[in-house]
Amino acid sequence: MYTSRRTWLKQVGLATAGIGASSLETIAAPGNPFWDNTIDDKPVRLVANENPYGPSPLARKAMADHISISNRYNGELTGVLVAALAKKHEVTAGNILVGAGSTEILDITARFSASKKGSFVIAQPTYDYWTYVVEKSGFRKIGVPLAADKKNDLQAMLCAVQPDTNLIYLCNPNNPTGTVCDRDILVTFVKEATKKAIVLVDEAYIDFTEQQSLCDLVPYNKNLVIAKTFSKIYGLAGARTGYAIAHKDTIEQLALMVSWPAGSLSVVSAAAAIASLGDEKFVKENYNLNQLTRKYTIEQLERLRLTCIPSNTNFVYFSLDNYKKDYFALLKQNNIIGTRIYEEQGKWTRITVGTMKEMKKFISAVA
Ligand SMILES: Cc1ncc(COP(=O)(O)O)c(C=O)c1O
């Protein structure tokens, strides 16, 4: 039961200290056919880069505790979350804007940039669901192919900028390829590119790497927006919680694009996110399990003579060029939900790294 913010935060702290050493494999909601790992005939979702283990135990408890105060607006809890995020990223509360998932942040930034018309620069392939709405409004897309190693081709992206370009989107690590650019190179890129347009860096998967976020640059650069999410390593995709980190003047501008800038999160989602930030053990365990299971997946795919791109994320990008069977039919027959072909040349597809049990099922389905 929620008593006061202070008491509740204290409880979260106590719960963090008291959490047992049980493996994440065993804490998935029992009996929930959507994702209970013990139910063998449920569909295996290897499609959306969701966390197969989460939410964390602390987030689950916080969500349950906050159902009963869902008759109240979320303002106070959102404030607590923003303060916690500011502390984590060593910025101020004024540098943060929360949204219903990072999709809302991408959408707000895109609509803000598109309001000036013109064009935006984006890699191909990358995460681009958020672009369709602004494209319809006349915001012109300038697609830039990835480099041969499937990394963002930063030089080519800079060269693609036109006089009317207002936005450059950079997904690092990139979805669907799982590649990262070196931080030093990124810092130089951001310095150059932000002279020309807003640079929107999507760090949805950065928690699966050792790379430091670019958010330390925002106090000095009004044209840099970083999009972050609780949907991946924190396992809160369904709680729809994300945020932007940017210069405070830029956050103020972005906030004008929404009717109620602090209104997107439910009380339950905000509580889950706050509790998740206090569960470092869960994040570490997820990081380690992902490394282990991803290694297994890549080794097995390579054993089938399929070329894989080294992954820095919770998914693997691989080529079906040498594959002699009907991959998508096999997925369907085995009740496994995968993705699609992202690049016809080389027949590149992506598979999310699930639990070890799920990946064994996947490998035996396609072997
Ligand atoms: C690169 C990237 N950015 C953003 C998102 C959207 O995440 P959210 O659930 O925070 O809206 C995804 C989802 O898969 C993604 O892959």
The ligand as an SDF file (V2000), in Angstrom:
LIG
                    3D

 16 16  0  0  0  0  0  0  0  0999 V2000
   15.7970    1.3460  -31.5880 C   0  0  0  0  0  0  0  0  0  0  0  0
   14.4770    1.4090  -30.9310 C   0  0  0  0  0  0  0  0  0  0  0  0
   14.0360    2.5680  -30.4710 N   0  0  0  0  0  0  0  0  0  0  0  0
   12.8640    2.6890  -29.8630 C   0  0  0  0  0  0  0  0  0  0  0  0
   12.0350    1.5990  -29.7090 C   0  0  0  0  0  0  0  0  0  0  0  0
   10.7030    1.7980  -29.0730 C   0  0  0  0  0  0  0  0  0  0  0  0
   10.7590    1.4940  -27.7640 O   0  0  0  0  0  0  0  0  0  0  0  0
    9.6400    1.9300  -26.7220 P   0  0  0  0  0  0  0  0  0  0  0  0
    9.0390    0.6590  -26.2470 O   0  0  0  0  0  0  0  0  0  0  0  0
   10.4110    2.6430  -25.6690 O   0  0  0  0  0  0  0  0  0  0  0  0
    8.6550    2.8170  -27.3870 O   0  0  0  0  0  0  0  0  0  0  0  0
   12.4340    0.3540  -30.1630 C   0  0  0  0  0  0  0  0  0  0  0  0
   11.5690   -0.8230  -30.0010 C   0  0  0  0  0  0  0  0  0  0  0  0
   11.8460   -1.9230  -30.3590 O   0  0  0  0  0  0  0  0  0  0  0  0
   13.6910    0.2610  -30.8080 C   0  0  0  0  0  0  0  0  0  0  0  0
   14.1290   -0.8940  -31.2930 O   0  0  0  0  0  0  0  0  0  0  0  0
  1  2  1  0
  2  3  1  0
  2 15  2  0
  3  4  2  0
  4  5  1  0
  5  6  1  0
  5 12  2  0
  6  7  1  0
  7  8  1  0
  8  9  2  0
  8 10  1  0
  8 11  1  0
 12 13  1  0
 12 15  1  0
 13 14  2  0
 15 16  1  0
M  END
$$$$
